[in-house]
Amino acid sequence: MSELTILLLITAIGYYWYNQVNALDVSRSTGKQVTQQKGWVFLDDSVMQKKITIKPRVGKLALHREFEFEFSDIEAKRFKGIITHHGGVVKEIKYFHANEIETVALTHS
């Protein structure tokens, strides 16, 4: 019985790791693409997870993550942004720059 428990635990950890790496990759590539479309620079080509919770999405519980990143505008100043990833897709990106917040809502099914 303990072997089954250990096997299930290892499987759960493996799935979480795979899901986390996938969420990081999707968030990084989407954030970089949208930031470049705005004419800004996505700095360090990286995101850092700030928050993880479980929230319902389309009638099922899904992981809701928030990633922080930095970007630069045409004046070469560093600003912060937040990428919201929920249920396998990026839902929105918030840019905090020049004393204002700009939100880009991404539509996915």
One Martini backbone bead per residue (centre of mass of N, CA, C, O) as a GRO file, in nm:
protein
  109
    1MET     BB    1   0.055   0.063  -0.019
    2SER     BB    2   0.302   0.262  -0.006
    3GLU     BB    3   0.378   0.248  -0.307
    4LEU     BB    4   0.127   0.389  -0.415
    5THR     BB    5   0.162   0.654  -0.265
    6ILE     BB    6   0.440   0.725  -0.383
    7LEU     BB    7   0.355   0.718  -0.680
    8LEU     BB    8   0.138   0.943  -0.658
    9LEU     BB    9   0.329   1.163  -0.553
   10ILE     BB   10   0.526   1.164  -0.793
   11THR     BB   11   0.312   1.228  -1.007
   12ALA     BB   12   0.217   1.499  -0.886
   13ILE     BB   13   0.492   1.639  -0.898
   14GLY     BB   14   0.537   1.604  -1.203
   15TYR     BB   15   0.286   1.759  -1.296
   16TYR     BB   16   0.347   2.027  -1.158
   17TRP     BB   17   0.614   2.079  -1.298
   18TYR     BB   18   0.509   2.076  -1.588
   19ASN     BB   19   0.295   2.301  -1.547
   20GLN     BB   20   0.494   2.523  -1.457
   21VAL     BB   21   0.677   2.531  -1.707
   22ASN     BB   22   0.450   2.593  -1.906
   23ALA     BB   23   0.356   2.861  -1.775
   24LEU     BB   24   0.624   3.009  -1.807
   25ASP     BB   25   0.648   2.991  -2.116
   26VAL     BB   26   0.379   3.125  -2.193
   27SER     BB   27   0.420   3.391  -2.037
   28ARG     BB   28   0.684   3.480  -2.166
   29SER     BB   29   0.599   3.479  -2.469
   30THR     BB   30   0.349   3.662  -2.445
   31GLY     BB   31   0.482   3.904  -2.306
   32LYS     BB   32   0.692   3.958  -2.524
   33GLN     BB   33   0.500   4.000  -2.765
   34VAL     BB   34   0.323   4.234  -2.650
   35THR     BB   35   0.555   4.427  -2.581
   36GLN     BB   36   0.667   4.451  -2.873
   37GLN     BB   37   0.401   4.563  -2.999
   38LYS     BB   38   0.436   4.836  -2.816
   39GLY     BB   39   0.763   4.910  -2.832
   40TRP     BB   40   0.898   4.737  -2.619
   41VAL     BB   41   1.109   4.589  -2.363
   42PHE     BB   42   1.182   4.265  -2.262
   43LEU     BB   43   1.339   4.196  -1.980
   44ASP     BB   44   1.558   3.917  -1.935
   45ASP     BB   45   1.365   3.692  -2.035
   46SER     BB   46   1.167   3.706  -1.763
   47VAL     BB   47   0.989   3.543  -1.495
   48MET     BB   48   0.809   3.585  -1.173
   49GLN     BB   49   0.662   3.430  -0.925
   50LYS     BB   50   0.404   3.564  -0.688
   51LYS     BB   51   0.134   3.380  -0.744
   52ILE     BB   52  -0.081   3.108  -0.605
   53THR     BB   53  -0.397   2.966  -0.701
   54ILE     BB   54  -0.740   2.851  -0.667
   55LYS     BB   55  -0.970   2.865  -0.945
   56PRO     BB   56  -1.237   2.897  -1.130
   57ARG     BB   57  -1.274   2.744  -1.472
   58VAL     BB   58  -1.516   2.638  -1.653
   59GLY     BB   59  -1.619   2.459  -1.389
   60LYS     BB   60  -1.312   2.442  -1.293
   61LEU     BB   61  -1.033   2.385  -1.133
   62ALA     BB   62  -0.756   2.626  -1.130
   63LEU     BB   63  -0.462   2.767  -1.187
   64HIS     BB   64  -0.355   3.082  -1.042
   65ARG     BB   65  -0.123   3.309  -1.186
   66GLU     BB   66   0.151   3.538  -1.101
   67PHE     BB   67   0.367   3.738  -1.301
   68GLU     BB   68   0.676   3.901  -1.303
   69PHE     BB   69   0.808   4.189  -1.484
   70GLU     BB   70   1.026   4.363  -1.712
   71PHE     BB   71   1.037   4.690  -1.871
   72SER     BB   72   1.098   4.909  -2.157
   73ASP     BB   73   1.106   5.206  -2.288
   74ILE     BB   74   1.217   5.465  -2.492
   75GLU     BB   75   1.372   5.588  -2.219
   76ALA     BB   76   1.507   5.346  -2.051
   77LYS     BB   77   1.301   5.251  -1.839
   78ARG     BB   78   1.204   5.073  -1.558
   79PHE     BB   79   0.935   4.835  -1.543
   80LYS     BB   80   0.642   4.685  -1.434
   81GLY     BB   81   0.474   4.360  -1.456
   82ILE     BB   82   0.168   4.157  -1.507
   83ILE     BB   83   0.093   3.808  -1.535
   84THR     BB   84  -0.205   3.629  -1.609
   85HIS     BB   85  -0.252   3.281  -1.523
   86HIS     BB   86  -0.534   3.066  -1.636
   87GLY     BB   87  -0.582   2.750  -1.727
   88GLY     BB   88  -0.327   2.770  -1.956
   89VAL     BB   89  -0.370   3.090  -1.983
   90VAL     BB   90  -0.349   3.414  -2.080
   91LYS     BB   91  -0.549   3.687  -1.965
   92GLU     BB   92  -0.334   3.919  -1.857
   93ILE     BB   93  -0.171   4.248  -1.886
   94LYS     BB   94   0.027   4.457  -1.673
   95TYR     BB   95   0.128   4.803  -1.690
   96PHE     BB   96   0.372   4.989  -1.500
   97HIS     BB   97   0.364   5.333  -1.606
   98ALA     BB   98   0.382   5.656  -1.565
   99ASN     BB   99   0.153   5.651  -1.333
  100GLU     BB  100   0.026   5.389  -1.477
  101ILE     BB  101  -0.228   5.153  -1.593
  102GLU     BB  102  -0.200   4.888  -1.830
  103THR     BB  103  -0.448   4.681  -1.986
  104VAL     BB  104  -0.429   4.347  -2.132
  105ALA     BB  105  -0.676   4.162  -2.280
  106LEU     BB  106  -0.703   3.820  -2.334
  107THR     BB  107  -0.854   3.607  -2.577
  108HIS     BB  108  -0.975   3.297  -2.459
  109SER     BB  109  -1.125   2.972  -2.424
   0.00000   0.00000   0.00000
